[in-house]
């Protein structure tokens, strides 16, 4: 299983979810991607949407710099 990082800070909704979904489509089941997002709507939207798509939300943490790190394990979607 591979691990990736996707920096979407500064990307507006709903494009941050679209870019996350496209990235998940490119990786293998079981791979982990940590998405860097702005707080508020971006982090909530992406977190809820990936779970609805069948992926596992492994962690959601706030960095000292004010952005969030959302770790997603690709499931069968």
PAVOVO-675001 format. One record per residue: x, y negated, z negated of N, C-alpha, C, CB in turn. Coordinates in Angstrom, 1 decimal, decimal comma, m for minus. Each point is the difference from the previous one (the first is absolute). Glycine has a CB too. Example, Ala and Ser with C-alpha at 12.3 -4.5 7.8 and 13.67 -1.06 7.14 Angstrom:
2
[atom [13,2; 5,7; m7,8]; [m0,9; m1,2; 0,0]; [0,9; m1,2; 0,0]; [m1,9; 1,2; m1,2]]
[atom [1,5; m2,3; 1,9]; [0,9; m1,1; 0,0]; [m0,8; m1,1; m0,8]; [1,2; 0,6; 2,2]]
***
This chain:
77
[atom [0,8; 1,2; 0,0]; [m0,8; m1,2; 0,0]; [0,9; m1,2; 0,0]; [m1,8; 1,2; m1,2]]
[atom [1,4; m2,2; 2,0]; [0,7; m1,2; 0,2]; [m0,6; m1,2; m0,8]; [0,8; 0,8; 2,3]]
[atom [0,0; m1,8; m2,6]; [m0,5; m1,2; m0,6]; [0,3; m1,2; 0,8]; [0,3; 1,0; m2,3]]
[atom [m1,3; m1,9; 2,4]; [0,1; m1,2; 0,8]; [m0,4; m1,2; m0,8]; [m0,5; 1,4; 2,1]]
[atom [0,9; m2,6; m1,5]; [m0,5; m1,3; m0,6]; [m0,5; m0,8; 1,1]; [1,6; 0,1; m1,9]]
[atom [m2,8; m0,7; 1,7]; [m0,6; m0,9; 1,0]; [m0,3; m1,4; m0,7]; [m1,0; 2,0; 1,2]]
[atom [1,7; m3,0; m0,7]; [m0,2; m1,3; m0,6]; [m1,0; m0,8; 0,8]; [2,4; 0,0; m0,7]]
[atom [m3,6; m0,2; 0,0]; [m1,1; m0,7; 0,6]; [m0,3; m1,3; m0,8]; [m0,9; 2,1; 0,9]]
[atom [1,8; m2,6; m1,6]; [m0,2; m1,3; m0,7]; [m0,2; m1,1; 1,0]; [1,4; 0,8; m2,0]]
[atom [m2,4; m1,6; 1,8]; [m0,3; m1,1; 0,9]; [m0,9; 0,4; 1,1]; [2,2; m0,9; m0,5]]
[atom [m2,6; 2,2; 0,6]; [m0,9; 0,4; 1,1]; [m1,4; m0,1; m0,6]; [1,7; 1,6; 1,0]]
[atom [m2,6; m2,2; m0,2]; [m1,4; m0,3; m0,5]; [m0,9; 1,3; 0,2]; [0,3; m2,4; 0,6]]
[atom [m1,3; 2,4; m1,4]; [m1,1; 1,1; 0,2]; [m0,7; m0,3; 1,3]; [m0,2; 0,3; m2,6]]
[atom [m0,3; 0,6; 3,3]; [0,2; 1,5; m0,2]; [1,2; 0,5; 0,7]; [m2,4; 0,2; m0,2]]
[atom [3,3; m1,0; 0,7]; [1,1; 0,5; 0,7]; [1,0; 0,8; m0,8]; [m0,2; m1,9; 1,5]]
[atom [0,2; 1,6; m2,8]; [0,9; 0,8; m0,9]; [m0,5; 1,5; m0,1]; [0,6; m2,1; m1,3]]
[atom [m1,9; 2,3; 1,3]; [m0,5; 1,3; m0,1]; [0,2; 0,7; 1,4]; [m1,7; m0,7; m1,7]]
[atom [1,5; 0,0; 2,8]; [0,2; 0,5; 1,3]; [1,4; 0,5; 0,2]; [m1,8; m1,5; 0,9]]
[atom [2,8; 0,7; m1,3]; [1,4; 0,3; 0,1]; [0,3; 1,2; m0,9]; [0,6; m2,4; 0,6]]
[atom [m1,2; 2,5; m1,8]; [0,3; 1,1; m0,9]; [m0,6; 1,3; 0,7]; [m0,1; m1,5; m2,0]]
[atom [m1,1; 1,4; 2,5]; [m0,6; 1,2; 0,6]; [0,8; 0,5; 1,2]; [m2,2; m0,8; m0,7]]
[atom [2,7; m0,1; 1,6]; [0,8; 0,3; 1,1]; [1,3; 0,7; m0,4]; [m1,0; m1,9; 1,3]]
[atom [1,6; 1,4; m2,4]; [1,2; 0,6; m0,5]; [m0,2; 1,4; m0,5]; [0,8; m2,3; m0,6]]
[atom [m1,9; 2,5; m0,2]; [m0,4; 1,3; m0,5]; [m0,2; 1,0; 1,2]; [m1,0; m1,1; m2,1]]
[atom [0,4; 0,6; 3,2]; [m0,2; 0,9; 1,1]; [1,3; 0,5; 0,6]; [m2,0; m1,3; 0,5]]
[atom [3,1; 0,6; m0,7]; [1,3; 0,4; 0,6]; [0,8; 1,0; m0,9]; [0,0; m2,2; 1,1]]
[atom [m0,3; 2,3; m2,4]; [0,8; 0,8; m0,9]; [m0,7; 1,3; m0,2]; [0,9; m2,0; m1,1]]
[atom [m0,2; 2,9; 0,4]; [m0,5; 1,4; m0,2]; [m0,8; 0,1; m1,3]; [2,0; 0,9; 1,3]]
[atom [m2,9; 0,1; m1,3]; [m0,7; 0,2; m1,2]; [0,9; 0,3; m1,2]; [m1,9; 0,9; 1,4]]
[atom [1,7; m1,5; m2,5]; [0,8; 0,2; m1,2]; [1,1; m1,1; m0,1]; [m0,4; 2,4; 0,2]]
[atom [0,7; m3,2; 0,8]; [1,0; m1,0; 0,0]; [m0,6; m1,2; m0,9]; [0,9; 0,6; 2,3]]
[atom [0,0; m1,3; m2,9]; [m0,3; m1,1; m0,9]; [0,4; m1,4; 0,6]; [0,2; 1,5; m2,0]]
[atom [m1,1; m2,4; 2,0]; [0,3; m1,4; 0,5]; [m0,3; m1,0; m1,1]; [m0,4; 0,7; 2,4]]
[atom [1,3; m1,5; m2,7]; [m0,2; m1,1; m1,0]; [m0,3; m1,3; 0,8]; [1,5; 1,1; m1,8]]
[atom [m2,6; m1,6; 1,7]; [m0,4; m1,2; 0,7]; [0,1; m1,2; m0,9]; [m1,6; 1,3; 1,5]]
[atom [2,3; m2,4; m1,0]; [0,2; m1,2; m0,8]; [m1,1; m1,0; 0,5]; [2,5; 0,4; m0,3]]
[atom [m3,4; m0,8; m0,6]; [m1,1; m0,9; 0,3]; [m0,1; m1,2; m0,9]; [m1,2; 2,1; 0,8]]
[atom [0,5; m3,1; m0,3]; [m0,3; m1,1; m0,9]; [m1,2; 0,4; m0,9]; [0,7; m1,7; 1,8]]
[atom [m0,7; 1,0; m3,0]; [m1,1; 0,4; m1,0]; [m1,4; m0,4; 0,5]; [1,7; m0,3; m1,8]]
[atom [m2,7; 0,7; 1,1]; [m1,3; m0,4; 0,3]; [m0,7; 0,9; 1,0]; [0,6; m2,3; m0,5]]
[atom [m1,2; 1,7; 1,5]; [m0,8; 0,8; 1,0]; [0,9; 1,0; 0,8]; [m1,6; m1,9; 0,2]]
[atom [2,8; 1,5; 0,2]; [0,8; 1,0; 0,7]; [0,3; 1,3; m0,7]; [1,0; m1,9; 1,1]]
[atom [m0,6; 1,8; m2,4]; [0,3; 1,2; m0,7]; [m1,2; 0,8; m0,3]; [1,9; m1,2; m1,1]]
[atom [m3,0; 0,6; 0,8]; [m1,3; 0,7; m0,3]; [m0,5; 0,6; 1,2]; [m0,5; m1,6; m1,8]]
[atom [0,5; 0,9; 2,9]; [m0,6; 0,6; 1,3]; [0,8; 1,2; 0,5]; [m0,8; m2,3; 0,5]]
[atom [2,1; 2,2; m0,5]; [0,8; 1,1; 0,5]; [m0,1; 1,2; m1,0]; [1,6; m1,6; 1,1]]
[atom [m1,6; 1,3; m2,4]; [0,0; 1,1; m1,0]; [m1,3; 0,8; 0,2]; [1,4; m1,3; m1,6]]
[atom [m2,6; 0,6; 1,7]; [m1,3; 0,7; 0,1]; [m0,1; 0,7; 1,3]; [m1,0; m1,7; m1,5]]
[atom [1,4; 1,1; 2,6]; [m0,2; 0,5; 1,3]; [0,8; 1,3; 0,3]; [m0,4; m2,3; 0,8]]
[atom [1,7; 2,3; m1,3]; [0,8; 1,2; 0,2]; [m0,6; 1,2; m0,7]; [2,0; m1,4; 0,3]]
[atom [m2,5; 1,2; m1,5]; [m0,7; 1,1; m0,7]; [m1,2; 0,5; 0,7]; [0,9; m1,0; m2,2]]
[atom [m1,7; 0,1; 2,7]; [m1,2; 0,3; 0,8]; [0,4; 0,8; 1,3]; [m1,2; m2,0; m0,9]]
[atom [2,4; 1,8; 1,4]; [0,5; 0,7; 1,2]; [0,6; 1,3; m0,3]; [0,4; m2,2; 1,0]]
[atom [m0,4; 2,6; m2,3]; [0,5; 1,3; m0,4]; [1,5; 0,1; m0,4]; [m1,7; 0,8; 1,5]]
[atom [2,3; m1,9; m1,8]; [1,4; 0,0; m0,5]; [0,0; m0,2; m1,5]; [0,8; m1,0; 2,2]]
[atom [0,3; 1,3; m2,8]; [0,1; m0,1; m1,5]; [0,8; m1,3; m0,4]; [m0,1; 2,5; m0,2]]
[atom [m0,6; m3,3; m0,7]; [0,7; m1,2; m0,5]; [0,8; 0,5; m1,2]; [m1,9; m1,5; 0,8]]
[atom [3,2; 1,5; m0,6]; [0,9; 0,5; m1,1]; [0,3; m1,1; m1,0]; [1,0; 1,6; 1,6]]
[atom [m0,8; m2,8; m1,2]; [0,3; m1,1; m1,0]; [m0,4; m1,4; 0,6]; [1,9; 1,4; m1,0]]
[atom [m2,2; m2,3; 0,1]; [m0,2; m1,4; 0,4]; [0,6; m0,8; m1,1]; [m2,2; 0,5; 1,3]]
[atom [3,3; m1,2; m1,0]; [0,7; m0,7; m1,0]; [0,3; m1,4; 0,5]; [1,0; 2,1; m0,9]]
[atom [m0,9; m3,1; 0,0]; [0,3; m1,4; 0,3]; [1,5; m0,2; m0,2]; [m2,4; m0,8; m0,6]]
[atom [3,0; 0,2; 1,6]; [1,4; m0,3; m0,1]; [0,2; m1,3; m0,7]; [0,5; 1,3; 2,1]]
[atom [0,7; m1,6; m2,7]; [0,3; m1,3; m0,6]; [m0,2; m1,2; 0,9]; [1,6; 1,2; m1,5]]
[atom [m1,4; m0,9; 2,8]; [m0,1; m1,1; 1,0]; [m1,5; m0,4; 0,3]; [2,2; 0,8; 0,9]]
[atom [m3,2; 0,0; m1,5]; [m1,4; m0,3; 0,2]; [m0,7; 0,8; 1,1]; [0,6; m2,2; m0,7]]
[atom [0,1; 3,0; 1,5]; [m0,7; 0,8; 0,9]; [m0,2; 1,4; m0,6]; [1,1; m1,2; 1,9]]
[atom [m1,8; 2,1; m1,2]; [m0,3; 1,3; m0,5]; [0,6; 1,1; 0,9]; [m2,2; m0,9; m0,9]]
[atom [2,5; 2,0; 0,2]; [0,5; 1,2; 0,7]; [m1,0; 1,1; m0,1]; [2,4; m0,7; m0,5]]
[atom [m3,0; 1,1; 1,6]; [m1,0; 1,0; 0,0]; [0,6; 1,3; 0,7]; [m1,9; m1,7; 0,1]]
[atom [2,0; 2,8; m0,9]; [0,6; 1,2; 0,5]; [m1,1; 0,9; 0,4]; [2,0; m0,2; m1,5]]
[atom [m1,9; 0,7; 2,8]; [m1,1; 0,8; 0,6]; [0,6; 1,3; 0,5]; [m1,3; m2,1; 0,6]]
[atom [0,8; 3,2; m1,0]; [0,4; 1,3; 0,5]; [m1,0; 0,4; 1,1]; [1,0; 0,7; m2,3]]
[atom [m0,5; m0,4; 3,5]; [m0,9; 0,3; 1,1]; [m0,6; 1,3; m0,2]; [1,4; m1,3; 1,5]]
[atom [m2,8; 1,3; m1,3]; [m0,8; 1,2; m0,1]; [m0,4; 0,4; 1,3]; [m0,8; m0,6; m2,3]]
[atom [m0,2; 1,5; 2,4]; [m0,6; 0,4; 1,2]; [m1,0; m0,9; 0,5]; [0,5; 2,4; m0,6]]
[atom [m0,2; m3,4; 1,4]; [m1,0; m0,9; 0,4]; [m0,2; 0,1; 1,5]; [0,7; m1,6; m1,9]]
***
